[in-house]
Amino acid sequence: MALVTGGARGCGLAFVRGLAEAGANVAVFDVVSPDEGFYAIEKDCGVRTAYYKVDVSSQESLQEGFASFQKDFDNALDICVPCAGINRHRPFLEFTYKDHQDLLSINVLGLYFTAQLAAKQMVANKTKHGSIILVASMASHIAVRSQLCSAYCGTKGAVRSMCPAIAKELAEYGIRVNSISPGYVKTEMTASFPHLLDGWKSEAMNGRIAEPEDIMGACVFLASDASSYMTGSDIAVDGGVTRW
Ligand SMILES: NC(=O)c1ccc[n+]([C@@H]2O[C@H](COP(=O)([O-])OP(=O)(O)OC[C@H]3O[C@@H](n4cnc5c(N)ncnc54)[C@H](O)[C@@H]3O)[C@@H](O)[C@H]2O)c1
């Protein structure tokens, strides 16, 4: 059983499909209704799926979401992918407190408490296959050349650096914790920058921008026992942008 936040579209939805193709039932927490593709997954993959309207930046909403999910799926949970995230583009010198706070509440606090509630559920159900996959970003490795996103970079740095510390604490329960750092991916998040596409392509060694499905494999790998000796690590899936 897997839970993906931000799974209504984009990278999150690709993770839902990948995990379902590998045989997992998948629940989604998101503030928006899922894209049409979500509803085909159940039939295509022969698994159960469910959508819960949850705002990960609200502790109350998260707790209510977990309570409903636990009831519907008998407390089952082995895989959690906190993927919900937002970005704001503004020069560092003009960034506002409010915008930064929004980013922190979703990208950092939302992700952290999703992972915490998921881990509590995994500890309680004594899963033997616990895996938490935090969605960071290549923006935690580098200053994104063409974008003004200092606060976003900071939130993703927080994700990447909390990962080994959480991994250390959950190891005794047999729960592994890793992160993924995607590069440029074609989603709603990047859709408002058509003028930057060519530049992004030239930043990647393979000369192209990722589709959400390009990031999916890393998630399925980290969720599965194929990665059973990995914990506290980050996998960059960025077409080589950070490795020139
Ligand atoms: N697109 C990229 O180039 C890229 C690169 C690196 C990392 N990422 C990360 O991947 C993740 C997914 O982003 P994406 O590109 O698919 O963008 P996206 O905007 O398509 O998806 C983000 C999802 O998160 C949901 N969400 C936002 N705020 C939420 C909240 N408060 N509670 C619950 N759900 C919420 C959105 O509704 C949406 O479904 C994000 O964490 C993002 O930072 C994206």
The ligand as an SDF file (V2000), in Angstrom:
LIG
                    3D

 44 48  0  0  0  0  0  0  0  0999 V2000
    8.7330   20.0320  -12.4400 N   0  0  0  0  0  0  0  0  0  0  0  0
    9.9960   20.0940  -12.1120 C   0  0  0  0  0  0  0  0  0  0  0  0
   10.8240   20.5020  -12.9300 O   0  0  0  0  0  0  0  0  0  0  0  0
   10.4800   19.6530  -10.7530 C   0  0  0  0  0  0  0  0  0  0  0  0
   11.8530   19.5580  -10.5480 C   0  0  0  0  0  0  0  0  0  0  0  0
   12.3290   19.1520   -9.3030 C   0  0  0  0  0  0  0  0  0  0  0  0
   11.4460   18.8400   -8.2940 C   0  0  0  0  0  0  0  0  0  0  0  0
   10.1140   18.9420   -8.5090 N   0  0  0  0  0  0  0  0  0  0  0  0
    9.2350   18.6130   -7.3800 C   0  0  0  0  0  0  0  0  0  0  0  0
    8.3510   17.5780   -7.7510 O   0  0  0  0  0  0  0  0  0  0  0  0
    7.1600   17.6890   -6.9900 C   0  0  0  0  0  0  0  0  0  0  0  0
    5.9730   17.6300   -7.9240 C   0  0  0  0  0  0  0  0  0  0  0  0
    5.9730   18.7910   -8.7280 O   0  0  0  0  0  0  0  0  0  0  0  0
    5.4260   18.8060  -10.2330 P   0  0  0  0  0  0  0  0  0  0  0  0
    6.4880   19.3020  -11.1040 O   0  0  0  0  0  0  0  0  0  0  0  0
    4.7700   17.5240  -10.5520 O   0  0  0  0  0  0  0  0  0  0  0  0
    4.3840   20.0140  -10.1310 O   0  0  0  0  0  0  0  0  0  0  0  0
    2.8090   20.0570  -10.1290 P   0  0  0  0  0  0  0  0  0  0  0  0
    2.4610   21.4580   -9.7900 O   0  0  0  0  0  0  0  0  0  0  0  0
    2.2680   19.4620  -11.3830 O   0  0  0  0  0  0  0  0  0  0  0  0
    2.4080   19.0590   -8.9370 O   0  0  0  0  0  0  0  0  0  0  0  0
    2.4190   19.4460   -7.5890 C   0  0  0  0  0  0  0  0  0  0  0  0
    1.2160   18.8210   -6.9460 C   0  0  0  0  0  0  0  0  0  0  0  0
    1.2490   19.1720   -5.5400 O   0  0  0  0  0  0  0  0  0  0  0  0
   -0.0580   19.5600   -5.1800 C   0  0  0  0  0  0  0  0  0  0  0  0
   -0.0370   20.4580   -4.0240 N   0  0  0  0  0  0  0  0  0  0  0  0
    0.4190   21.7320   -3.9810 C   0  0  0  0  0  0  0  0  0  0  0  0
    0.2060   22.2420   -2.7560 N   0  0  0  0  0  0  0  0  0  0  0  0
   -0.3890   21.2790   -2.0280 C   0  0  0  0  0  0  0  0  0  0  0  0
   -0.8550   21.2080   -0.6870 C   0  0  0  0  0  0  0  0  0  0  0  0
   -0.7650   22.2640    0.1330 N   0  0  0  0  0  0  0  0  0  0  0  0
   -1.4080   20.0450   -0.2520 N   0  0  0  0  0  0  0  0  0  0  0  0
   -1.5310   18.9830   -1.0840 C   0  0  0  0  0  0  0  0  0  0  0  0
   -1.1050   19.0000   -2.3620 N   0  0  0  0  0  0  0  0  0  0  0  0
   -0.5490   20.1350   -2.8220 C   0  0  0  0  0  0  0  0  0  0  0  0
   -0.5950   20.2670   -6.4270 C   0  0  0  0  0  0  0  0  0  0  0  0
   -2.0100   20.4000   -6.3800 O   0  0  0  0  0  0  0  0  0  0  0  0
   -0.0980   19.3440   -7.5140 C   0  0  0  0  0  0  0  0  0  0  0  0
   -0.9830   18.2870   -7.7820 O   0  0  0  0  0  0  0  0  0  0  0  0
    7.2720   19.0000   -6.2030 C   0  0  0  0  0  0  0  0  0  0  0  0
    7.6880   18.7390   -4.8840 O   0  0  0  0  0  0  0  0  0  0  0  0
    8.3410   19.7490   -6.9570 C   0  0  0  0  0  0  0  0  0  0  0  0
    8.9940   20.6820   -6.1420 O   0  0  0  0  0  0  0  0  0  0  0  0
    9.5900   19.3370   -9.7160 C   0  0  0  0  0  0  0  0  0  0  0  0
  1  2  1  0
  2  3  2  0
  2  4  1  0
  4  5  1  0
  4 44  2  0
  5  6  2  0
  6  7  1  0
  7  8  2  0
  8  9  1  0
  8 44  1  0
  9 10  1  0
  9 42  1  0
 10 11  1  0
 11 12  1  0
 11 40  1  0
 12 13  1  0
 13 14  1  0
 14 15  2  0
 14 16  1  0
 14 17  1  0
 17 18  1  0
 18 19  2  0
 18 20  1  0
 18 21  1  0
 21 22  1  0
 22 23  1  0
 23 24  1  0
 23 38  1  0
 24 25  1  0
 25 26  1  0
 25 36  1  0
 26 27  1  0
 26 35  1  0
 27 28  2  0
 28 29  1  0
 29 30  1  0
 29 35  2  0
 30 31  1  0
 30 32  2  0
 32 33  1  0
 33 34  2  0
 34 35  1  0
 36 37  1  0
 36 38  1  0
 38 39  1  0
 40 41  1  0
 40 42  1  0
 42 43  1  0
M  CHG  2   8   1  16  -1
M  END
$$$$
